């Protein structure tokens, strides 16, 4: 046996170098995908303002970019399939985008350095698609905009990742964040409950697919992301079907 900083280990184990993730390391690194997503959302919101939308939400439906990009079941059914994606980058007011971007940056700062840039981007877009699917299931005739579904998906993925690393999600505040925002969705008007729940489920499933696949060394590393992509494909097919 060989003495190491973590106790006595066999010679073979002592030569291994296992990457240890601690709370301090989870918040290190530059979340470039998160920053890019925040930047894109802000630019699109400025485009809305140029098109006639107001900061308080007055007249946002009259903005050209909202008219051609918001999620609306009848228009999706008539061939505007891109609305499933573009609606996730539109927002109704300054408060709407400010809250979503604050939550996205906070969650991205925690999750992206841990899972990596590519996997974080994959989780985000799967969550966005699943959020659109959920919104269309609950109310296909409502005009829906916002990154909330994707944000909820990132939060769900973060909970899955914390459990995968042996960290109690209750200690992170994520469960409280999800609970209070889901509660607000059921009590306040104008909030897409279906979008929130759909995004939450989609992000959690995408993260679960990747974490479970990573546990099995006999499975190629590409299987997890492919399974996560499958969740997104199912969400798109479902959204088009219920539209």
C-alpha positions as CSV (number, residue, x, y, z in Angstrom):
1,X,0.0,0.0,0.0
2,X,1.1,3.5,-0.8
3,X,0.4,6.5,1.5
4,X,-1.4,9.4,-0.3
5,X,-3.2,12.6,0.6
6,X,-6.5,10.7,0.8
7,X,-5.2,7.7,2.7
8,X,-3.6,4.3,1.9
9,X,-4.0,3.2,-1.7
10,X,-2.7,0.3,-3.8
11,X,0.3,1.1,-6.0
12,X,-1.9,1.0,-9.2
13,X,-4.5,3.3,-7.7
14,X,-1.9,5.7,-6.3
15,X,-0.6,6.3,-9.8
16,X,-4.0,7.3,-11.1
17,X,-4.9,10.9,-11.3
18,X,-8.7,11.4,-10.7
19,X,-10.2,14.8,-11.5
20,X,-11.7,16.1,-8.3
21,X,-14.6,18.6,-8.6
22,X,-15.2,20.9,-5.6
23,X,-17.5,23.8,-5.1
24,X,-14.8,26.3,-5.9
25,X,-13.9,24.6,-9.2
26,X,-17.5,24.4,-10.2
27,X,-17.6,28.2,-10.5
28,X,-14.3,28.5,-12.3
29,X,-13.7,28.9,-16.0
30,X,-15.3,31.3,-18.6
31,X,-18.9,30.4,-19.6
32,X,-18.5,31.5,-23.2
33,X,-21.7,29.7,-24.4
34,X,-23.7,31.3,-21.6
35,X,-22.3,34.7,-22.4
36,X,-23.1,34.2,-26.1
37,X,-26.7,33.2,-25.4
38,X,-27.2,36.2,-23.2
39,X,-25.8,38.4,-25.9
40,X,-28.0,36.9,-28.6
41,X,-31.1,37.3,-26.4
42,X,-30.3,41.0,-25.7
43,X,-29.6,41.7,-29.4
44,X,-32.9,40.2,-30.4
45,X,-34.7,42.2,-27.7
46,X,-33.2,45.4,-29.1
47,X,-34.4,44.3,-32.5
48,X,-37.9,44.0,-31.0
49,X,-37.6,47.6,-29.6
50,X,-36.6,48.9,-33.0
51,X,-39.6,47.1,-34.5
52,X,-42.0,49.0,-32.2
53,X,-42.1,47.0,-28.9
54,X,-42.0,48.9,-25.6
55,X,-39.8,48.3,-22.6
56,X,-42.9,47.7,-20.5
57,X,-44.3,45.2,-22.9
58,X,-46.8,47.6,-24.6
59,X,-47.1,46.8,-28.3
60,X,-44.5,44.0,-28.3
61,X,-46.9,41.8,-30.4
62,X,-46.9,44.5,-33.1
63,X,-43.1,44.2,-33.5
64,X,-42.1,42.6,-36.8
65,X,-39.7,40.1,-35.2
66,X,-42.4,39.0,-32.7
67,X,-45.0,38.6,-35.4
68,X,-42.7,36.3,-37.4
69,X,-40.9,34.5,-34.5
70,X,-43.3,34.1,-31.6
71,X,-44.7,30.6,-30.8
72,X,-48.3,30.3,-32.0
73,X,-49.8,26.9,-32.7
74,X,-51.9,27.7,-35.8
75,X,-49.0,29.3,-37.5
76,X,-46.7,26.5,-36.6
77,X,-49.2,24.1,-38.0
78,X,-49.4,26.1,-41.3
79,X,-45.6,25.7,-41.8
80,X,-43.8,28.2,-39.6
81,X,-41.9,25.4,-37.8
82,X,-39.0,27.8,-37.0
83,X,-41.2,29.4,-34.3
84,X,-40.4,26.4,-32.1
85,X,-36.8,27.8,-31.9
86,X,-37.1,31.5,-32.4
87,X,-39.7,32.1,-29.7
88,X,-37.1,31.1,-27.1
89,X,-35.1,34.2,-28.0
90,X,-37.9,36.7,-27.8
91,X,-39.2,38.5,-24.7
92,X,-42.2,40.6,-23.9
93,X,-40.6,43.3,-21.7
94,X,-37.5,44.6,-20.1
95,X,-38.4,42.8,-16.8
96,X,-39.0,39.6,-18.7
97,X,-35.7,39.5,-20.4
98,X,-33.8,40.8,-17.3
99,X,-35.1,38.0,-15.1
100,X,-34.4,35.3,-17.6
101,X,-30.9,36.5,-18.5
102,X,-30.0,36.9,-14.8
103,X,-31.1,33.3,-14.1
104,X,-29.4,32.0,-17.3
105,X,-26.1,33.6,-16.4
106,X,-26.2,32.4,-12.8
107,X,-27.1,28.8,-13.8
108,X,-24.7,28.9,-16.8
109,X,-21.9,30.1,-14.5
110,X,-22.5,27.0,-12.4
111,X,-23.1,24.3,-15.0
112,X,-21.2,25.2,-18.1
113,X,-17.7,24.9,-16.6
114,X,-18.6,21.5,-15.2
115,X,-20.2,19.8,-18.2
116,X,-18.3,21.6,-21.0
117,X,-19.3,24.2,-23.6
118,X,-20.7,21.7,-26.2
119,X,-22.8,19.7,-23.7
120,X,-24.1,22.9,-22.1
121,X,-25.2,24.3,-25.5
122,X,-26.9,20.9,-26.3
123,X,-28.8,20.9,-23.0
124,X,-29.9,24.5,-23.6
125,X,-31.4,23.9,-27.0
126,X,-33.0,20.6,-26.0
127,X,-34.6,22.5,-23.1
128,X,-35.8,25.2,-25.4
129,X,-37.4,22.7,-27.8
130,X,-39.0,20.8,-25.0
131,X,-40.3,24.1,-23.6
132,X,-42.0,24.9,-26.9
133,X,-43.5,21.4,-26.9
134,X,-44.9,21.9,-23.4
135,X,-46.3,25.3,-24.2
136,X,-48.1,24.0,-27.3
137,X,-49.5,21.1,-25.3
138,X,-51.0,23.3,-22.6
139,X,-52.2,26.2,-24.8
140,X,-51.4,26.0,-28.5
141,X,-53.5,29.1,-29.3
142,X,-51.5,31.4,-27.1
143,X,-48.7,33.7,-28.3
144,X,-45.7,32.5,-26.3
145,X,-42.2,34.1,-26.1
146,X,-39.3,33.8,-23.7
147,X,-36.2,31.8,-22.7
148,X,-37.9,30.5,-19.5
149,X,-38.3,27.0,-20.8
150,X,-34.5,26.8,-21.6
151,X,-33.7,28.4,-18.2
152,X,-35.8,25.8,-16.4
153,X,-34.1,23.1,-18.4
154,X,-30.7,24.3,-17.4
155,X,-31.8,24.3,-13.7
156,X,-33.2,20.7,-14.1
157,X,-29.9,19.6,-15.7
158,X,-27.9,21.3,-12.8
159,X,-29.9,19.3,-10.3
160,X,-29.2,16.0,-12.2
161,X,-25.5,16.9,-12.4
162,X,-25.3,17.7,-8.7
163,X,-26.8,14.4,-7.8
164,X,-24.5,12.6,-10.2
165,X,-21.5,14.2,-8.4
166,X,-22.8,13.3,-4.9
167,X,-23.9,16.8,-4.0
168,X,-27.3,17.3,-2.3
169,X,-29.3,19.7,-4.7
170,X,-31.2,20.9,-1.6
171,X,-28.1,22.6,-0.4
172,X,-27.5,24.5,-3.7
173,X,-30.8,26.5,-3.6
174,X,-31.8,25.1,-7.0
175,X,-34.8,23.2,-5.7
176,X,-36.1,26.3,-4.0
177,X,-35.5,28.3,-7.2
178,X,-37.5,25.7,-9.2
179,X,-40.2,25.4,-6.7
180,X,-40.9,29.1,-6.2
181,X,-40.9,29.8,-10.0
182,X,-43.2,26.9,-10.7
183,X,-45.5,28.2,-8.0
184,X,-45.5,31.6,-9.6
185,X,-46.4,30.1,-12.9
186,X,-49.6,28.6,-11.4
187,X,-50.6,31.7,-9.5
188,X,-49.8,34.5,-11.9
189,X,-51.3,35.1,-15.3
190,X,-49.4,35.5,-18.5
191,X,-46.8,32.8,-17.6
192,X,-46.4,29.7,-19.7
193,X,-46.6,26.8,-17.2
194,X,-46.4,24.3,-20.0
195,X,-43.2,25.9,-21.3
196,X,-41.6,25.9,-17.9
197,X,-42.5,22.3,-17.1
198,X,-41.6,21.1,-20.6
199,X,-38.2,22.8,-20.5
200,X,-37.5,21.4,-17.0
201,X,-38.3,17.9,-18.1
202,X,-36.3,18.2,-21.4
203,X,-33.2,19.6,-19.7
204,X,-33.3,17.0,-16.9
205,X,-33.7,14.1,-19.4
206,X,-30.9,15.4,-21.6
207,X,-28.5,15.7,-18.6
208,X,-29.6,12.3,-17.3
209,X,-28.9,10.7,-20.7
210,X,-25.4,12.1,-20.7
211,X,-24.6,11.4,-17.0
212,X,-25.9,7.8,-17.1
213,X,-24.0,7.1,-20.3
214,X,-20.8,8.4,-18.8
215,X,-21.0,5.9,-16.0
216,X,-20.7,3.0,-18.4
217,X,-17.2,2.8,-19.7
218,X,-18.2,0.2,-22.3
219,X,-20.4,2.8,-24.0
220,X,-18.8,5.2,-26.5
221,X,-18.6,8.8,-25.3
222,X,-20.8,10.0,-28.1
223,X,-23.8,7.9,-27.0
224,X,-24.9,10.3,-24.2
225,X,-25.0,13.4,-26.4
226,X,-26.8,11.4,-29.1
227,X,-29.5,10.3,-26.6
228,X,-29.8,14.0,-25.5
229,X,-30.3,14.9,-29.2
230,X,-33.0,12.3,-29.3
231,X,-34.9,14.1,-26.6
232,X,-34.8,17.3,-28.7
233,X,-36.0,15.4,-31.8
234,X,-38.9,14.0,-29.9
235,X,-39.8,17.5,-28.6
236,X,-39.8,18.8,-32.2
237,X,-42.0,16.0,-33.5
238,X,-44.3,16.4,-30.5
239,X,-44.5,20.2,-31.0
240,X,-45.4,19.8,-34.7
241,X,-47.9,17.1,-33.9
242,X,-49.8,19.1,-31.2
243,X,-49.6,22.4,-33.0
